[in-house]
Amino acid sequence: VTVKQASLTGESIPVPKRPGGMVYAGTVVEEGELTIEVKAVSGSTRYEKIVTMIEDSEKLKSAVEGRAEHLADRLVPYTFLGTGLTWLLTRNVTRTLSVLMVDFSCALKLAMPLTVLTAIREANAAKITVKGGKYLEAFSEASTIVFDKTGTLTKAQPTLHSVIAFGEEKEDDLLRLAACLEEHFPHSMAKAVVRAAAERNLEHEEVHSKVEYIVAHGIASYVGEKRVVIGSAHFVFEDEKCRIRPEYQRFDELPLQYSHLYLAVDNVLEAVLCIEDPVREEAKQIIRELKREGFTKIVMMTGDSERTAAAIAKQIGVDEYHAEVLPEDKANFVQQEKEAGRRVVMVGDGINDSPALSAADVGIAISDGSELAREIADITVGADSLQELVYLRRLSKEMMRRIHVNYRAILGINGSLIAAGVTGLIQPTTSALLHNTTTLALSLRSMSWKVPGEAGQE
C-alpha cells in the first residue's frame, strides 16, 4: 500500500506502508487497501495537536496597535494645554482660537488608515488577500523568510526528468515500454511516465500480456516471451534478482535529487527513469529578488530526504535548508528566529505548515493550499506564482514609506499653522481653512499611489 502524506510531512512522493506500520490521520491512500487500528484517542492525534498548537500560538500573538490613532489621542491634551497657555500669555481670544482650529487628530486618523486600506486594495487587485494592515507592516520589516518546499517552491506534481539507458535500446523505446505498463495504474509516478510519453508523442500500443501489479513495489508483465518489470530498486534487484550489464555499471552517475524507477527486461536492467518534483520556474529568480528587497535570511524546510533537499536548496540559492522536518519542527524554528529578535515570514501551503504559519509574524498561504493553511494564514496569495511575494514586499515598504511621509507632513504643516495663528500671522478662519484643505489633500494622496513594479512582473 502507498500513502500520500504530503499534507502532514511534506514528502512529495507517496510512501509505501507495510503491515505493522503507522499512518497519519488526514493522509490519502493512493493505491492498495488499508485496515487501520486506531491507537490515538480524541485530542492526541497529530492533526489535533497541530490545531492545539495553532490555538496556543494565536493566544500569544500581540496585535500591533495603530500608531496614528494613539499619537492623535496623546496629542489632544497638549492641544488643550497649548490653548490654555496661549490665553494666559496673550489674553487674545483670536490667537487662542487659532490653536483650537488646528488639530492633529483629523489628519492622523484619516490619512493613515486610508494609506493602509489603499495598500490592502492594491494587494487585492493582485489576487493577494491581506487580513489586516499590521501584517503588511510586519512584512515590510521582516528579515527572515521561511519556505516550505513541496507545493510552495515546487509544484507537488511528479514529472519525468530523464531516462538513463543501461543498454543499447533508445530512450524513446524504453519510455514507450514503461508507459505501456504504467498506463494501467493511478499512481502519481505512473502518471508522470505516461504524461512524458504523451508529450514526446510516443504511441504505446498494448504489446504485453496481463499486467501483474505488486503494491508498493512495481509492475511485472510479459512482452512476447520476455518478462518485463518496472518499479523500485528493492523490487527489481532483490525480489526479481535482476542484474546490470558489466559495461553499464553507472549507478554512481544517477542524479541523487530524483526518485528512480527501474526498468528491466529478462532480469537485465535496461533503464532508470528519473522522477522529479519540479521546482517552480520563477523560484531561483524570486529568491534573488527577495534578497535585494532586504531579506537577510532565506530558509527552506521540507519533510523530504536530505539528498533531495540539498539538491533543491543549491539549485534555488537559499541561505540554509532543513530536511526531514515535522510540522512542530517548522514552528519551533520560527519561534527560535523570533526569540533571536528577527521578524519572520512563513510561506507554505499544507496542513503541515499551519503551526509555523500561525507562529510567524506573517503567515502566507500560496495558491490552492489546504483549507486549514488558508484559514490560519495572515495573507493568502491567490495567483499560482511566487512573484507576488516580491510585489507584496514592495507594496508593504511603500505603505510604510507613505505613512512616515504623512507623519512628517501632518506634524510639520499643522505645527506651522498653529505657530502662525499664535503669532497672529493668520486668522483662525484661515487656519481652519488651511487645516481642512491640507487634511483633505493628504487623505486623497493616501488613496492614490502606485507601487514600484507591477504585480507578477519585473
C-alpha positions as CSV (number, residue, x, y, z in Angstrom):
1,V,0.0,0.0,0.0
2,T,1.2,3.5,-0.7
3,V,0.0,6.6,1.1
4,K,0.4,10.2,0.1
5,Q,1.2,12.1,3.3
6,A,2.5,15.4,1.8
7,S,-0.2,17.3,3.7
8,L,1.5,16.4,7.0
9,T,5.1,15.5,6.3
10,G,5.8,17.4,3.0
11,E,7.0,14.3,1.2
12,S,6.1,14.8,-2.5
13,I,6.3,11.1,-3.4
14,P,3.8,8.5,-2.0
15,V,5.3,6.4,0.8
16,P,4.9,2.6,1.0
17,K,3.3,1.2,4.1
18,R,3.6,-2.4,5.3
19,P,1.8,-4.5,7.9
20,G,2.5,-3.2,11.4
21,G,3.4,0.3,10.1
22,M,1.9,3.6,11.1
23,V,-0.2,6.0,9.1
24,Y,-1.3,9.6,9.9
25,A,-4.9,10.8,10.0
26,G,-5.6,13.3,7.2
27,T,-3.4,11.5,4.6
28,V,-4.6,9.7,1.5
29,V,-4.3,6.1,0.3
30,E,-3.0,6.3,-3.2
31,E,-3.0,2.6,-4.0
32,G,-4.0,-0.6,-2.3
33,E,-6.2,-1.1,0.7
34,L,-5.7,-0.4,4.4
35,T,-7.1,-1.8,7.6
36,I,-6.4,0.7,10.3
37,E,-6.2,0.2,14.0
38,V,-6.8,3.4,15.9
39,K,-4.3,3.9,18.7
40,A,-4.7,7.6,19.5
41,V,-7.8,8.8,21.2
42,S,-9.5,12.2,20.6
43,G,-7.2,15.1,21.3
44,S,-4.0,13.1,20.9
45,T,-3.8,12.7,17.1
46,R,-1.2,14.6,15.2
47,Y,-3.9,16.7,13.4
48,E,-5.5,17.7,16.7
49,K,-2.1,18.5,18.2
50,I,-1.5,20.8,15.3
51,V,-4.8,22.6,15.9
52,T,-3.9,22.9,19.6
53,M,-0.5,24.4,18.7
54,I,-2.3,26.9,16.4
55,E,-4.7,27.9,19.1
56,D,-2.0,28.4,21.7
57,S,0.1,30.4,19.2
58,E,-2.9,32.6,18.5
59,K,-3.2,33.5,22.2
60,L,0.4,34.5,22.3
61,K,0.1,36.8,19.3
62,S,0.1,40.6,20.2
63,A,-1.7,42.9,17.9
64,V,0.2,45.9,16.6
65,E,-1.7,48.9,17.7
66,G,-2.5,51.8,15.4
67,R,0.3,54.3,15.8
68,A,-1.6,57.1,14.2
69,E,-4.6,56.7,16.5
70,H,-2.5,56.6,19.7
71,L,-0.5,59.6,18.6
72,A,-3.6,61.5,17.8
73,D,-5.1,60.6,21.2
74,R,-1.9,61.6,23.0
75,L,-1.8,65.0,21.3
76,V,-5.3,66.0,22.4
77,P,-4.3,67.0,26.0
78,Y,-1.4,69.0,24.5
79,T,-3.8,70.9,22.2
80,F,-5.8,72.0,25.2
81,L,-2.7,72.8,27.1
82,G,-1.4,74.9,24.3
83,T,-4.8,76.7,24.1
84,G,-4.6,77.5,27.8
85,L,-1.0,78.7,27.6
86,T,-1.8,80.9,24.6
87,W,-4.7,82.6,26.5
88,L,-2.6,83.1,29.6
89,L,0.3,84.6,27.7
90,T,-1.6,86.7,25.1
91,R,-5.0,87.2,26.6
92,N,-6.0,87.3,22.9
93,V,-9.1,85.3,22.1
94,T,-8.3,85.3,18.3
95,R,-4.9,83.8,18.8
96,T,-6.2,81.3,21.4
97,L,-8.9,80.1,18.9
98,S,-6.2,79.6,16.3
99,V,-4.8,76.7,18.3
100,L,-8.3,75.1,18.6
101,M,-8.9,75.5,14.9
102,V,-5.9,73.3,14.0
103,D,-5.9,69.8,15.5
104,F,-3.6,66.9,14.6
105,S,-6.2,64.2,15.2
106,C,-8.2,64.7,12.0
107,A,-5.3,64.2,9.6
108,L,-3.7,61.4,11.6
109,K,-7.0,59.5,12.0
110,L,-7.9,59.9,8.3
111,A,-4.7,59.8,6.2
112,M,-3.1,56.8,8.0
113,P,-6.0,54.3,7.8
114,L,-6.6,55.4,4.2
115,T,-3.0,54.6,3.4
116,V,-3.3,51.1,4.8
117,L,-6.7,50.5,3.1
118,T,-5.2,51.6,-0.2
119,A,-2.4,49.1,0.2
120,I,-4.8,46.3,1.0
121,R,-6.9,47.3,-2.0
122,E,-3.8,47.2,-4.2
123,A,-2.9,43.8,-2.9
124,N,-6.4,42.5,-3.5
125,A,-6.2,43.7,-7.1
126,A,-3.1,41.5,-7.4
127,K,-5.1,38.5,-6.0
128,I,-3.5,38.8,-2.6
129,T,-5.8,38.8,0.4
130,V,-4.4,40.6,3.5
131,K,-6.3,40.2,6.7
132,G,-5.0,43.4,8.3
133,G,-2.6,46.3,7.9
134,K,-0.4,45.0,10.8
135,Y,0.6,42.1,8.6
136,L,1.8,44.4,5.8
137,E,3.7,46.4,8.4
138,A,5.4,43.2,9.8
139,F,6.1,42.0,6.2
140,S,7.9,45.3,5.4
141,E,10.1,44.9,8.5
142,A,10.8,41.1,8.3
143,S,14.4,39.9,7.8
144,T,13.8,36.1,7.8
145,I,11.6,34.3,5.3
146,V,11.0,30.5,5.6
147,F,9.6,28.5,2.7
148,D,8.0,25.1,2.7
149,K,9.3,23.1,-0.3
150,T,6.6,20.8,-1.5
151,G,3.8,22.8,-3.2
152,T,5.5,26.1,-2.5
153,L,8.9,26.2,-4.0
154,T,8.0,23.1,-6.1
155,K,4.7,22.2,-7.9
156,A,4.0,19.0,-5.9
157,Q,3.3,17.1,-9.2
158,P,5.9,14.4,-10.1
159,T,7.3,14.6,-13.6
160,L,9.7,12.6,-15.6
161,H,13.1,14.4,-15.8
162,S,15.1,11.9,-17.8
163,V,15.6,8.3,-19.0
164,I,19.0,6.8,-18.4
165,A,19.6,3.8,-20.7
166,F,21.6,0.8,-19.3
167,G,21.8,-1.0,-22.7
168,E,21.6,-0.4,-26.4
169,E,17.9,0.4,-26.6
170,K,16.9,4.0,-27.4
171,E,15.5,6.2,-24.7
172,D,12.2,6.7,-26.6
173,D,11.7,3.0,-27.0
174,L,12.4,2.4,-23.3
175,L,10.0,5.2,-22.3
176,R,7.3,3.8,-24.6
177,L,7.6,0.4,-23.0
178,A,7.5,1.9,-19.5
179,A,4.4,3.9,-20.4
180,C,2.7,0.8,-21.9
181,L,2.9,-0.8,-18.4
182,E,2.3,2.2,-16.2
183,E,-0.8,3.5,-18.0
184,H,-3.0,0.9,-16.2
185,F,-2.4,2.4,-12.8
186,P,-3.3,5.7,-10.9
187,H,0.0,6.1,-9.1
188,S,1.4,9.7,-9.4
189,M,4.7,8.4,-10.6
190,A,3.0,6.2,-13.2
191,K,1.1,9.2,-14.4
192,A,4.3,11.1,-14.7
193,V,5.7,8.4,-17.1
194,V,2.6,8.2,-19.2
195,R,2.4,12.0,-19.4
196,A,6.0,12.2,-20.5
197,A,5.4,9.7,-23.3
198,A,2.4,11.7,-24.5
199,E,4.5,14.9,-24.5
200,R,7.0,13.2,-26.8
201,N,4.2,11.9,-29.0
202,L,5.1,8.3,-28.3
203,E,2.3,5.8,-29.0
204,H,2.4,2.7,-26.8
205,E,0.1,0.0,-28.0
206,E,-0.8,-3.0,-25.9
207,V,2.1,-5.4,-26.6
208,H,2.2,-7.1,-23.3
209,S,0.3,-9.8,-21.6
210,K,-1.8,-9.4,-18.4
211,V,-0.1,-6.9,-16.0
212,E,0.7,-8.1,-12.5
213,Y,0.8,-5.3,-10.0
214,I,2.7,-5.7,-6.8
215,V,1.5,-2.9,-4.4
216,A,4.3,-0.5,-3.3
217,H,6.8,-2.5,-5.3
218,G,6.2,-2.3,-9.0
219,I,4.7,-3.9,-12.1
220,A,5.5,-7.2,-13.9
221,S,4.3,-8.5,-17.3
222,Y,5.4,-10.3,-20.4
223,V,6.2,-8.8,-23.9
224,G,6.2,-11.8,-26.1
225,E,8.2,-14.3,-24.0
226,K,10.3,-11.6,-22.3
227,R,9.5,-10.8,-18.7
228,V,9.4,-7.0,-18.1
229,V,9.4,-5.4,-14.7
230,I,9.4,-1.8,-13.5
231,G,9.5,-0.4,-10.0
232,S,11.7,0.2,-7.0
233,A,15.3,-0.9,-6.6
234,H,14.2,-3.3,-3.9
235,F,11.6,-4.9,-6.3
236,V,13.9,-5.1,-9.3
237,F,17.1,-6.2,-7.7
238,E,16.1,-8.1,-4.6
239,D,12.7,-9.6,-5.4
240,E,13.3,-10.1,-9.2
241,K,17.1,-10.7,-8.9
242,C,17.8,-8.5,-11.9
243,R,21.4,-7.7,-12.8
244,I,23.3,-4.9,-14.6
245,R,25.5,-5.5,-17.6
246,P,29.2,-5.1,-16.7
247,E,29.8,-2.4,-19.3
248,Y,26.9,-0.3,-17.8
249,Q,27.9,-0.1,-14.2
250,R,27.0,3.6,-13.9
251,F,25.0,3.8,-10.7
252,D,27.3,6.5,-9.4
253,E,26.1,8.7,-12.2
254,L,22.5,8.6,-11.1
255,P,21.3,12.1,-10.0
256,L,20.5,11.7,-6.3
257,Q,17.9,14.5,-6.2
258,Y,15.4,12.5,-8.1
259,S,13.3,9.4,-7.3
260,H,14.1,6.4,-9.5
261,L,12.0,3.8,-11.4
262,Y,14.0,0.8,-12.6
263,L,13.0,-0.9,-15.9
264,A,14.3,-4.4,-16.5
265,V,13.8,-7.0,-19.3
266,D,14.6,-10.7,-18.8
267,N,16.3,-9.9,-15.5
268,V,18.6,-7.4,-17.0
269,L,18.4,-3.7,-16.2
270,E,17.6,-1.6,-19.3
271,A,16.8,1.9,-17.9
272,V,16.4,4.1,-14.9
273,L,13.6,6.7,-15.1
274,C,14.3,9.8,-13.0
275,I,11.2,11.4,-11.5
276,E,11.3,14.9,-10.0
277,D,9.1,17.2,-8.1
278,P,9.9,20.2,-10.3
279,V,11.0,23.5,-8.8
280,R,8.8,26.4,-9.8
281,E,10.4,28.2,-12.8
282,E,10.4,31.5,-11.0
283,A,11.8,30.2,-7.7
284,K,15.5,31.0,-8.2
285,Q,14.8,34.5,-9.5
286,I,12.4,35.2,-6.7
287,I,15.0,34.2,-4.0
288,R,17.4,36.7,-5.6
289,E,14.7,39.4,-5.7
290,L,13.8,38.9,-2.1
291,K,17.4,39.2,-1.0
292,R,17.6,42.5,-3.0
293,E,14.4,43.6,-1.2
294,G,16.1,43.3,2.2
295,F,15.6,39.7,3.4
296,T,18.8,38.7,5.1
297,K,18.0,35.0,5.8
298,I,16.0,32.8,3.4
299,V,15.3,29.3,4.6
300,M,13.8,26.2,3.0
301,M,12.2,23.5,5.2
302,T,10.9,20.1,4.0
303,G,9.9,16.6,5.0
304,D,11.7,15.2,2.1
305,S,15.1,13.4,2.3
306,E,18.4,15.2,2.9
307,R,19.7,14.5,-0.7
308,T,16.6,15.9,-2.3
309,A,16.5,19.0,0.0
310,A,20.3,19.6,-0.6
311,A,19.9,19.5,-4.4
312,I,17.0,21.9,-4.5
313,A,18.5,24.3,-1.9
314,K,21.6,24.5,-4.1
315,Q,19.5,25.0,-7.2
316,I,17.4,27.9,-6.0
317,G,20.0,29.6,-3.8
318,V,18.5,29.7,-0.3
319,D,20.8,30.6,2.6
320,E,20.0,27.4,4.6
321,Y,17.7,24.3,4.5
322,H,16.3,21.7,6.9
323,A,15.2,18.3,5.7
324,E,13.0,15.5,7.2
325,V,11.3,18.0,9.5
326,L,7.9,17.6,11.2
327,P,5.2,20.3,11.5
328,E,6.3,21.1,15.0
329,D,9.9,21.4,13.9
330,K,8.9,24.2,11.5
331,A,7.0,26.0,14.2
332,N,10.0,25.6,16.6
333,F,12.4,27.1,14.1
334,V,10.1,30.1,13.5
335,Q,9.9,30.6,17.3
336,Q,13.7,30.4,17.7
337,E,14.1,33.1,15.0
338,K,11.6,35.4,16.7
339,E,13.4,34.8,20.1
340,A,16.6,35.9,18.3
341,G,15.0,39.3,17.6
342,R,14.1,38.7,14.0
343,R,10.8,39.3,12.3
344,V,9.8,36.1,10.5
345,V,7.6,35.3,7.4
346,M,6.5,31.8,6.8
347,V,5.3,30.7,3.3
348,G,3.5,27.4,3.0
349,D,0.5,25.6,1.6
350,G,-0.2,22.4,3.6
351,I,-1.6,21.3,6.9
352,N,1.9,20.5,8.0
353,D,2.8,24.2,7.5
354,S,-0.1,25.5,9.7
355,P,1.7,25.7,13.1
356,A,4.6,27.6,11.5
357,L,2.2,29.9,9.6
358,S,0.5,30.7,12.9
359,A,3.7,31.1,14.9
360,A,5.3,33.5,12.3
361,D,4.9,37.3,12.4
362,V,3.4,36.9,9.0
363,G,2.0,33.6,7.7
364,I,1.5,33.4,3.9
365,A,-0.5,30.7,2.2
366,I,0.3,30.1,-1.5
367,S,-2.3,29.4,-4.2
368,D,-4.6,26.4,-3.7
369,G,-3.2,25.3,-0.4
370,S,-5.1,23.3,2.2
371,E,-8.2,24.9,3.7
372,L,-6.5,24.9,7.2
373,A,-3.4,26.7,5.9
374,R,-5.6,29.4,4.2
375,E,-7.6,29.8,7.3
376,I,-4.6,30.2,9.6
377,A,-2.5,32.4,7.2
378,D,-2.5,36.2,7.6
379,I,-2.0,36.7,3.9
380,T,-3.2,34.5,1.1
381,V,-1.7,34.7,-2.4
382,G,-4.3,33.6,-5.0
383,A,-2.0,33.5,-8.0
384,D,0.0,30.4,-8.7
385,S,3.3,32.2,-8.6
386,L,5.9,33.3,-6.1
387,Q,6.3,36.6,-8.0
388,E,3.6,38.2,-5.9
389,L,5.9,37.9,-2.8
390,V,8.3,40.4,-4.3
391,Y,5.4,42.7,-5.2
392,L,4.0,42.3,-1.7
393,R,7.3,43.3,-0.2
394,R,7.5,46.4,-2.3
395,L,3.8,47.2,-1.6
396,S,4.4,46.9,2.2
397,K,7.5,49.0,2.1
398,E,5.8,51.7,0.0
399,M,2.9,51.7,2.5
400,M,5.3,52.3,5.4
401,R,7.2,55.0,3.4
402,R,3.9,56.8,2.8
403,I,2.9,56.6,6.5
404,H,6.2,58.1,7.5
405,V,5.9,60.8,4.9
406,N,2.3,61.5,6.1
407,Y,3.5,61.7,9.7
408,R,6.1,64.3,8.8
409,A,3.7,66.3,6.6
410,I,0.9,66.4,9.2
411,L,3.1,67.4,12.1
412,G,5.0,69.9,10.0
413,I,2.0,71.6,8.3
414,N,-0.3,71.7,11.4
415,G,2.6,72.7,13.6
416,S,3.3,75.6,11.3
417,L,-0.4,76.6,11.2
418,I,-0.6,76.7,15.0
419,A,2.6,78.8,15.2
420,A,1.3,81.2,12.6
421,G,-2.0,81.5,14.4
422,V,-0.4,82.1,17.8
423,T,1.9,84.8,16.5
424,G,-1.0,86.5,14.8
425,L,0.2,85.9,11.2
426,I,-3.1,84.3,10.2
427,Q,-6.7,84.4,11.4
428,P,-8.5,81.4,13.0
429,T,-10.7,81.1,9.9
430,T,-7.7,81.0,7.7
431,S,-6.1,78.4,10.0
432,A,-9.2,76.2,9.9
433,L,-9.5,76.5,6.1
434,L,-5.8,75.6,5.5
435,H,-6.0,72.8,8.1
436,N,-9.1,71.2,6.5
437,T,-7.7,71.7,3.0
438,T,-4.4,70.0,3.8
439,T,-6.1,67.2,5.6
440,L,-8.3,66.6,2.6
441,A,-5.3,66.8,0.2
442,L,-3.3,64.3,2.4
443,S,-6.2,61.9,2.5
444,L,-6.7,62.0,-1.3
445,R,-2.9,61.5,-1.7
446,S,-3.1,58.5,0.6
447,M,-5.8,56.9,-1.5
448,S,-3.9,57.1,-4.8
449,W,-0.4,55.8,-5.2
450,K,1.4,53.3,-7.3
451,V,3.7,50.5,-6.2
452,P,7.2,50.4,-7.9
453,G,6.8,47.4,-10.2
454,E,3.6,45.7,-11.2
455,A,2.4,42.5,-9.5
456,G,3.5,39.5,-11.4
457,Q,6.1,41.4,-13.4
458,E,9.6,42.7,-13.2
